[in-house]
Amino acid sequence: MRHTISVLVENKSGVLARIATLFAARGYNIDSLAVGETDDPSISRMTIVVRGDEKILEQVEKQLNKLIDVIKLNDFINTKHVERDLVLIKIKADKNTRNEILQIADIFRAKIIDVSTTTAIMEMTGDEEKIQALINMLKPFGIKEIVRTGIIAMARGA
């Protein structure tokens, strides 16, 4: 089962390594990891996406809560929330394919942020399914490079 976990932590060195080690020690691969400062510079939010057995993941969460640097942990599995991922895609784009690529970008509400004589770079924000759909549409043109931020998430409402 897929879990999106939000962890508020003290913003200091070594915290990320300790948290990643907890997952690795249990044999969990982290599918996505995004970390950034919150409105309080002394606190960072980590958004971790992991797939696995709920029982073992519950143990990992309990161990995370015991770490002194962890302020608050929230598994969004049973919480209504919003998720987003940002992707940059560099694609082959010559004068023959550029218009079709622009149309695809428009359909997906992606932005072209750089153009050269042989390539274009577009950015798009959305959920994983939407980003994967865009990637699938662009594959026939020749994707040269992809970079993604990883999932970020926030609970809905109060």
TASUL-V585526 format. One record per pair of residues at least 12 apart in sequence whose C-alpha atoms are under 10 Angstrom apart, sorted by sequence separation. I is the first residue (numbers start at 0). J is the second residue. If there is no record, write none. Layout:
I&J, I&J
This chain:
6&18, 33&45, 34&46, 60&72, 109&121, 110&122, 111&123, 19&32, 32&45, 33&46, 34&47, 60&73, 109&122, 110&123, 32&46, 33&47, 60&74, 108&122, 109&123, 110&124, 31&46, 32&47, 33&48, 108&123, 109&124, 31&47, 32&48, 107&123, 108&124, 109&125, 15&32, 30&47, 31&48, 32&49, 57&74, 97&114, 104&121, 107&124, 108&125, 130&147, 29&47, 30&48, 31&49, 56&74, 101&119, 104&122, 107&125, 15&34, 29&48, 30&49, 97&116, 100&119, 104&123, 28&48, 29&49, 30&50, 97&117, 101&121, 28&49, 29&50, 93&114, 97&118, 100&121, 109&130, 27&49, 28&50, 87&109, 89&111, 92&114, 93&115, 94&116, 97&119, 107&129, 120&142, 127&149, 27&50, 28&51, 86&109, 87&110, 88&111, 89&112, 91&114, 92&115, 93&116, 94&117, 107&130, 118&141, 119&142, 120&143, 122&145, 124&147, 127&150, 10&34, 27&51, 87&111, 88&112, 89&113, 90&114, 91&115, 92&116, 93&117, 94&118, 109&133, 118&142, 119&143, 120&144, 121&145, 122&146, 123&147, 124&148, 126&150, 10&35, 26&51, 27&52, 44&69, 87&112, 89&114, 91&116, 92&117, 93&118, 107&132, 118&143, 120&145, 122&147, 125&150, 126&151, 8&34, 10&36, 42&68, 43&69, 44&70, 46&72, 48&74, 91&117, 92&118, 93&119, 107&133, 3&30, 7&34, 9&36, 10&37, 18&45, 22&49, 42&69, 43&70, 44&71, 45&72, 46&73, 47&74, 90&117, 91&118, 92&119, 106&133, 2&30, 3&31, 4&32, 5&33, 6&34, 7&35, 8&36, 19&47, 27&55, 42&70, 44&72, 46&74, 90&118, 91&119, 92&120, 1&30, 3&32, 5&34, 7&36, 8&37, 10&39, 14&43, 26&55, 27&56, 89&118, 90&119, 91&120, 104&133, 7&37, 10&40, 11&41, 15&45, 25&55, 89&119, 90&120, 103&133, 9&40, 10&41, 11&42, 25&56, 88&119, 89&120, 90&121, 9&41, 10&42, 11&43, 27&59, 88&120, 89&121, 104&136, 8&41, 9&42, 10&43, 25&58, 87&120, 88&121, 89&122, 103&136, 104&137, 8&42, 9&43, 10&44, 22&56, 25&59, 87&121, 88&122, 103&137, 7&42, 8&43, 9&44, 24&59, 86&121, 87&122, 88&123, 7&43, 8&44, 46&82, 86&122, 87&123, 100&136, 6&43, 7&44, 8&45, 22&59, 85&122, 86&123, 87&124, 100&137, 6&44, 7&45, 21&59, 22&60, 85&123, 86&124, 99&137, 5&44, 6&45, 7&46, 21&60, 84&123, 85&124, 86&125, 5&45, 6&46, 22&62, 83&123, 84&124, 85&125, 100&140, 4&45, 5&46, 6&47, 18&59, 21&62, 22&63, 83&124, 84&125, 85&126, 86&127, 99&140, 4&46, 5&47, 21&63, 82&124, 83&125, 84&126, 85&127, 3&46, 4&47, 5&48, 82&125, 83&126, 84&127, 97&140, 3&47, 4&48, 18&62, 81&125, 82&126, 83&127, 86&130, 96&140, 2&47, 3&48, 4&49, 18&63, 81&126, 82&127, 84&129, 85&130, 86&131, 88&133, 2&48, 3&49, 17&63, 84&130, 88&134, 91&137, 1&48, 2&49, 3&50, 83&130, 86&133, 90&137, 91&138, 93&140, 1&49, 2&50, 18&66, 86&134, 89&137, 90&138, 91&139, 92&140, 0&49, 1&50, 2&51, 17&66, 88&137, 90&139, 91&140, 92&141, 0&50, 1&51, 2&52, 18&68, 90&140, 91&141, 92&142, 0&51, 1&52, 2&53, 17&68, 18&69, 33&84, 90&141, 91&142, 0&52, 1&53, 14&66, 89&141, 90&142, 91&143, 0&53, 14&67, 15&68, 31&84, 89&142, 90&143, 91&144, 2&56, 6&60, 14&68, 88&142, 89&143, 90&144, 13&68, 14&69, 88&143, 89&144, 90&145, 0&56, 4&60, 88&144, 89&145, 6&63, 11&68, 87&144, 88&145, 89&146, 6&64, 8&66, 9&67, 10&68, 87&145, 88&146, 8&67, 9&68, 10&69, 86&145, 87&146, 88&147, 8&68, 9&69, 86&146, 87&147, 7&68, 8&69, 9&70, 85&146, 86&147, 87&148, 7&69, 8&70, 85&147, 86&148, 6&69, 7&70, 8&71, 84&147, 85&148, 86&149, 6&70, 7&71, 8&72, 84&148, 85&149, 6&71, 7&72, 83&148, 84&149, 85&150, 5&71, 6&72, 7&73, 83&149, 84&150, 85&151, 5&72, 6&73, 82&149, 83&150, 84&151, 4&72, 5&73, 6&74, 82&150, 83&151, 84&152, 4&73, 5&74, 81&150, 82&151, 83&152, 3&73, 4&74, 5&75, 81&151, 82&152, 83&153, 3&74, 4&75, 81&152, 82&153, 2&74, 3&75, 4&76, 80&152, 81&153, 82&154, 2&75, 3&76, 80&153, 81&154, 1&75, 2&76, 79&153, 80&154, 81&155, 1&76, 2&77, 78&153, 79&154, 80&155, 0&76, 78&154, 79&155, 80&156, 3&80, 75&152, 78&155, 79&156, 75&153, 3&82, 75&154, 73&153, 74&154, 73&154, 48&149, 47&149, 48&150, 46&149, 47&150, 48&151, 46&150, 47&151, 48&152, 45&150, 46&151, 47&152, 45&151, 46&152, 44&151, 45&152, 46&153, 44&152, 34&148, 33&148, 34&149, 31&147, 32&148, 33&149, 34&150, 35&151, 31&148, 32&149, 33&150, 34&151, 31&149, 32&150, 33&151, 30&149, 31&150, 32&151, 33&152, 30&150, 31&151, 5&151, 3&150, 4&151, 5&152, 3&151, 4&152, 5&153, 3&152, 4&153, 5&154, 3&153
